[in-house]
Amino acid sequence: MLTGRVVNLVMSFLTLLASVFVDAANAANAPGIESIENIVVIYAENRSFDNLYGTFPGANGLSGVKPDEYTQRDRDGSVLAKLPPIWGGLTARGVQPPIAQAETENLANAPFAIDDPKGFNLPLGVTTRDLWHRFYQNQMQIAGGKNDRFAAYADAGALVMGHYASSRFPLWDVAKQYVLADNFFMGAFGGSFLNHFALICACTPTYPNADQSPAKGLISSVEADGVTLKLAADSPKSALQGAPKFINDSNLTPDFYAVNTMQPPYQPSANAPAPGGDPAYADPAKPTTLPPQTEQTIGDLLSAKGVAWAWYAGAWQAALDGKNAEPAPNFQYHHQPFNYFAALTPGTPARAEHLRDGGLGGSEFIKAIDSGALPQVAFYKPQGNLNEHPGYTDVLGGDQHVADLIAHLQKSPQWAHMVVIVTYDENGGFWDHTAPPKGDRWGPGSRIPALIVSPFAKQEFVDHTLYDTTSILSLITRRFSLPMLAGLQRRNAAVGANGNPAPGDLTNALDLPAR
């Protein structure tokens, strides 16, 4: 008990100290930071840094990575003699011609290029199968920083080690001109759901009294370490025999935090309204409907300061109108984090002001760009078929979509005073060779790409500064002299307590004018 109290006191002191330093930094600001009038965040999907930028010139990529940095181990800790097959085959279901599982057997225990002309030679516009990208599995794969259990705790076998060697992605040209951050980590372990919360509040949602609720069956079965899922008795002993099986790999932690996909309590949601209930709400009796959240978000702080902001969701109105469909627009309900918060309840003026339709193909967002009508802080989430997520879309189409958006932004009347951050919510289950910095219980997770595009951005620069998703919050906080979110304080203090500098605020990627 005494040890726990001491730890809590130390963490409280470190959190307070981090807050003091940030308040001082906000007071002083960075020279010229007031020149930034617009911050635009474009949030794509599910790619590790090595998966897309492992061969980027000058970056900490795959060149020179040694066998002990990539060799994968089995679930018992032994070195795998080869990678497991890609269970179910390399390409997504329905993709023709398929690359079957049998064609993926006997791959060497090493990274491989999905688009290698001498190998699978898969075009950039072909959709691969999906991979596990979940809270506990990501931690089990990272294995304390060794990154050697990705194949062991995956449902996609060898695909975790796949990457693209091509430089023919449109965003590569953007990265070469501006800033590519090669030490940027996803804010939370696991998948899209939790990492969208990391983007807007550096917080983890909760389901109070989940054990007495419709969600009681969604409480994961976890070992005493709080990190490892309990294996089922019939789980294959080796990764070469199949994907692992768990007693209960689900959405909630044993202490009722929501860490894997839950649905918004408001429409649009994958959960329909309750029979006879309010059509603007999701049915609260559904186990996966998350209760409305109340923790403070960056939106709350911006509104309190009078700073204009909006979340633009591609195909938002189409989803509300019941016109969502696969393969397009394939709107993803759990990619809309503000739709989980009571401050933006349906019918409120705040919701109408801040949650905006990005339009089909981003058309409404592009109208705001072209007319110079973007708010001071704008988030944009592409619709599903344009977000680069394996399993339901290809990487090239989303990459081209974001490159097209940047071309519009560069011609916008607001461009001269704009900073654009393009990043990915999480790694999508793909391996990356760089160990994440130790932080708190929730992250940071695996390394992901991030581009900083701006008239203020350094030119042709690879930024090695330590960042994570919450660095975007730090930049917004610093630019607009906001109070620091409690979750951001906790993250910075935890990373510092583990011997690393707190994640930066992206200003090292910029050359800001002197006052």
Secondary structure as the mmCIF struct_conf table of DSSP 4:
data_model
#
loop_
_struct_conf.conf_type_id
_struct_conf.id
_struct_conf.beg_label_comp_id
_struct_conf.beg_label_asym_id
_struct_conf.beg_label_seq_id
_struct_conf.end_label_comp_id
_struct_conf.end_label_asym_id
_struct_conf.end_label_seq_id
HELX_RH_AL_P HELX_RH_AL_P1 LEU A 2 ALA A 28
TURN_TY1_P TURN_TY1_P1 PRO A 31 GLY A 32
HELX_RH_3T_P HELX_RH_3T_P1 ILE A 33 SER A 35
STRN STRN1 ASN A 38 ALA A 44
BEND BEND1 ASN A 46 ASN A 46
HELX_RH_AL_P HELX_RH_AL_P2 PHE A 49 TYR A 53
TURN_TY1_P TURN_TY1_P2 GLY A 54 THR A 55
TURN_TY1_P TURN_TY1_P3 PRO A 57 GLY A 58
BEND BEND2 ALA A 59 LEU A 62
TURN_TY1_P TURN_TY1_P4 SER A 63 GLY A 64
HELX_RH_AL_P HELX_RH_AL_P3 PRO A 67 TYR A 70
STRN STRN2 ARG A 73 ARG A 73
TURN_TY1_P TURN_TY1_P5 ARG A 75 ASP A 76
BEND BEND3 GLY A 77 GLY A 77
HELX_LH_PP_P HELX_LH_PP_P1 SER A 78 SER A 78
STRN STRN3 VAL A 79 VAL A 79
HELX_LH_PP_P HELX_LH_PP_P2 LEU A 80 LEU A 80
BEND BEND4 ALA A 81 LYS A 82
HELX_LH_PP_P HELX_LH_PP_P3 LEU A 83 PRO A 85
TURN_TY1_P TURN_TY1_P6 TRP A 87 GLY A 88
BEND BEND5 LEU A 90 LEU A 90
STRN STRN4 THR A 91 THR A 91
HELX_LH_PP_P HELX_LH_PP_P4 ALA A 92 ALA A 92
TURN_TY1_P TURN_TY1_P7 ARG A 93 GLY A 94
BEND BEND6 GLN A 96 PRO A 97
HELX_RH_3T_P HELX_RH_3T_P2 GLN A 101 THR A 104
TURN_TY1_P TURN_TY1_P8 GLU A 105 ASN A 106
BEND BEND7 ASN A 109 ALA A 110
STRN STRN5 PHE A 112 ALA A 113
TURN_TY1_P TURN_TY1_P9 ILE A 114 ASP A 115
TURN_TY1_P TURN_TY1_P10 PRO A 117 PHE A 120
TURN_TY1_P TURN_TY1_P11 LEU A 124 GLY A 125
BEND BEND8 VAL A 126 VAL A 126
HELX_LH_PP_P HELX_LH_PP_P5 THR A 127 THR A 127
STRN STRN6 THR A 128 THR A 128
HELX_LH_PP_P HELX_LH_PP_P6 ARG A 129 ASP A 130
HELX_RH_AL_P HELX_RH_AL_P4 PHE A 135 ILE A 142
HELX_RH_3T_P HELX_RH_3T_P3 ALA A 143 GLY A 145
TURN_TY1_P TURN_TY1_P12 LYS A 146 LYS A 146
TURN_TY1_P TURN_TY1_P13 PHE A 150 TYR A 153
BEND BEND9 ASP A 155 ALA A 156
HELX_RH_3T_P HELX_RH_3T_P4 GLY A 157 MET A 161
STRN STRN7 GLY A 162 HIS A 163
HELX_RH_AL_P HELX_RH_AL_P5 PRO A 170 GLN A 177
BEND BEND10 TYR A 178 TYR A 178
STRN STRN8 VAL A 179 ALA A 181
BEND BEND11 ASP A 182 ASN A 183
STRN STRN9 PHE A 184 PHE A 185
BEND BEND12 GLY A 187 GLY A 190
HELX_RH_AL_P HELX_RH_AL_P6 SER A 192 CYS A 201
BEND BEND13 ALA A 202 ALA A 202
STRN STRN10 THR A 206 THR A 206
TURN_TY1_P TURN_TY1_P14 PRO A 208 ASN A 209
HELX_RH_3T_P HELX_RH_3T_P5 ALA A 210 GLN A 212
BEND BEND14 SER A 213 SER A 213
TURN_TY1_P TURN_TY1_P15 PRO A 214 ALA A 215
HELX_RH_3T_P HELX_RH_3T_P6 LYS A 216 LEU A 218
STRN STRN11 ILE A 219 ILE A 219
STRN STRN12 VAL A 222 VAL A 222
TURN_TY1_P TURN_TY1_P16 ALA A 224 ASP A 225
BEND BEND15 GLY A 226 VAL A 227
HELX_LH_PP_P HELX_LH_PP_P7 THR A 228 THR A 228
STRN STRN13 LEU A 229 LEU A 229
HELX_LH_PP_P HELX_LH_PP_P8 LYS A 230 LYS A 230
STRN STRN14 LEU A 231 LEU A 231
HELX_LH_PP_P HELX_LH_PP_P9 ALA A 232 ALA A 232
TURN_TY1_P TURN_TY1_P17 ALA A 233 ASP A 234
BEND BEND16 LYS A 237 SER A 238
TURN_TY1_P TURN_TY1_P18 ALA A 239 GLN A 241
STRN STRN15 PHE A 246 PHE A 246
BEND BEND17 ILE A 247 ILE A 247
BEND BEND18 ASN A 251 ASN A 251
STRN STRN16 LEU A 252 LEU A 252
TURN_TY1_P TURN_TY1_P19 PRO A 254 ASP A 255
STRN STRN17 TYR A 257 ALA A 258
BEND BEND19 ASN A 260 ASN A 260
STRN STRN18 GLN A 263 GLN A 263
BEND BEND20 PRO A 265 PRO A 265
STRN STRN19 TYR A 266 TYR A 266
BEND BEND21 GLN A 267 PRO A 268
BEND BEND22 ALA A 270 ASN A 271
HELX_LH_PP_P HELX_LH_PP_P10 ALA A 272 ALA A 274
TURN_TY1_P TURN_TY1_P20 PRO A 275 GLY A 276
BEND BEND23 GLY A 277 GLY A 277
TURN_TY1_P TURN_TY1_P21 PRO A 279 ALA A 280
STRN STRN20 TYR A 281 TYR A 281
TURN_TY1_P TURN_TY1_P22 PRO A 284 ALA A 285
BEND BEND24 LYS A 286 LYS A 286
TURN_TY1_P TURN_TY1_P23 PRO A 287 THR A 288
STRN STRN21 THR A 289 THR A 289
HELX_LH_PP_P HELX_LH_PP_P11 LEU A 290 PRO A 292
STRN STRN22 GLN A 293 GLN A 293
BEND BEND25 GLU A 295 GLU A 295
HELX_RH_AL_P HELX_RH_AL_P7 ILE A 298 LYS A 305
TURN_TY1_P TURN_TY1_P24 GLY A 306 GLY A 306
STRN STRN23 TRP A 309 GLY A 314
TURN_TY1_P TURN_TY1_P25 ALA A 315 ALA A 315
HELX_RH_AL_P HELX_RH_AL_P8 TRP A 316 LEU A 320
TURN_TY1_P TURN_TY1_P26 ASP A 321 GLY A 322
TURN_TY1_P TURN_TY1_P27 GLU A 326 PRO A 329
HELX_RH_3T_P HELX_RH_3T_P7 TYR A 333 HIS A 335
HELX_RH_3T_P HELX_RH_3T_P8 PRO A 337 TYR A 340
STRN STRN24 PHE A 341 PHE A 341
HELX_RH_3T_P HELX_RH_3T_P9 ALA A 342 LEU A 344
TURN_TY1_P TURN_TY1_P28 PRO A 346 GLY A 347
HELX_RH_AL_P HELX_RH_AL_P9 PRO A 349 HIS A 354
STRN STRN25 LEU A 355 GLY A 359
HELX_RH_3T_P HELX_RH_3T_P10 LEU A 360 GLY A 362
HELX_RH_AL_P HELX_RH_AL_P10 SER A 363 ASP A 370
TURN_TY1_P TURN_TY1_P29 SER A 371 GLY A 372
BEND BEND26 GLN A 376 GLN A 376
STRN STRN26 VAL A 377 LYS A 381
HELX_RH_3T_P HELX_RH_3T_P11 GLY A 384 LEU A 386
BEND BEND27 ASN A 387 ASN A 387
TURN_TY1_P TURN_TY1_P30 PRO A 390 TYR A 392
BEND BEND28 THR A 393 THR A 393
HELX_RH_AL_P HELX_RH_AL_P11 VAL A 395 LYS A 411
BEND BEND29 SER A 412 SER A 412
TURN_TY1_P TURN_TY1_P31 PRO A 413 GLN A 414
HELX_RH_3T_P HELX_RH_3T_P12 TRP A 415 HIS A 417
STRN STRN27 MET A 418 TYR A 424
BEND BEND30 ASP A 425 ASP A 425
TURN_TY1_P TURN_TY1_P32 GLY A 428 GLY A 429
BEND BEND31 HIS A 433 THR A 434
HELX_LH_PP_P HELX_LH_PP_P12 ALA A 435 LYS A 438
STRN STRN28 ASP A 440 ASP A 440
TURN_TY1_P TURN_TY1_P33 ARG A 441 TRP A 442
STRN STRN29 GLY A 443 GLY A 443
BEND BEND32 SER A 446 SER A 446
STRN STRN30 ARG A 447 ARG A 447
STRN STRN31 ALA A 450 VAL A 453
BEND BEND33 SER A 454 SER A 454
TURN_TY1_P TURN_TY1_P34 PRO A 455 PHE A 456
STRN STRN32 ALA A 457 ALA A 457
HELX_LH_PP_P HELX_LH_PP_P13 LYS A 458 LYS A 458
BEND BEND34 GLN A 459 GLU A 460
STRN STRN33 PHE A 461 ASP A 463
STRN STRN34 TYR A 467 ASP A 468
TURN_TY1_P TURN_TY1_P35 THR A 469 THR A 469
HELX_RH_AL_P HELX_RH_AL_P12 THR A 470 ARG A 479
TURN_TY1_P TURN_TY1_P36 PHE A 480 SER A 481
HELX_LH_PP_P HELX_LH_PP_P14 LEU A 482 LEU A 485
HELX_RH_AL_P HELX_RH_AL_P13 ALA A 486 ALA A 497
TURN_TY1_P TURN_TY1_P37 ASN A 498 GLY A 499
BEND BEND35 ASN A 500 ASN A 500
HELX_LH_PP_P HELX_LH_PP_P15 PRO A 501 PRO A 503
BEND BEND36 LEU A 506 LEU A 506
HELX_RH_3T_P HELX_RH_3T_P13 THR A 507 ALA A 509
STRN STRN35 LEU A 510 LEU A 510
HELX_LH_PP_P HELX_LH_PP_P16 LEU A 512 ALA A 514
#
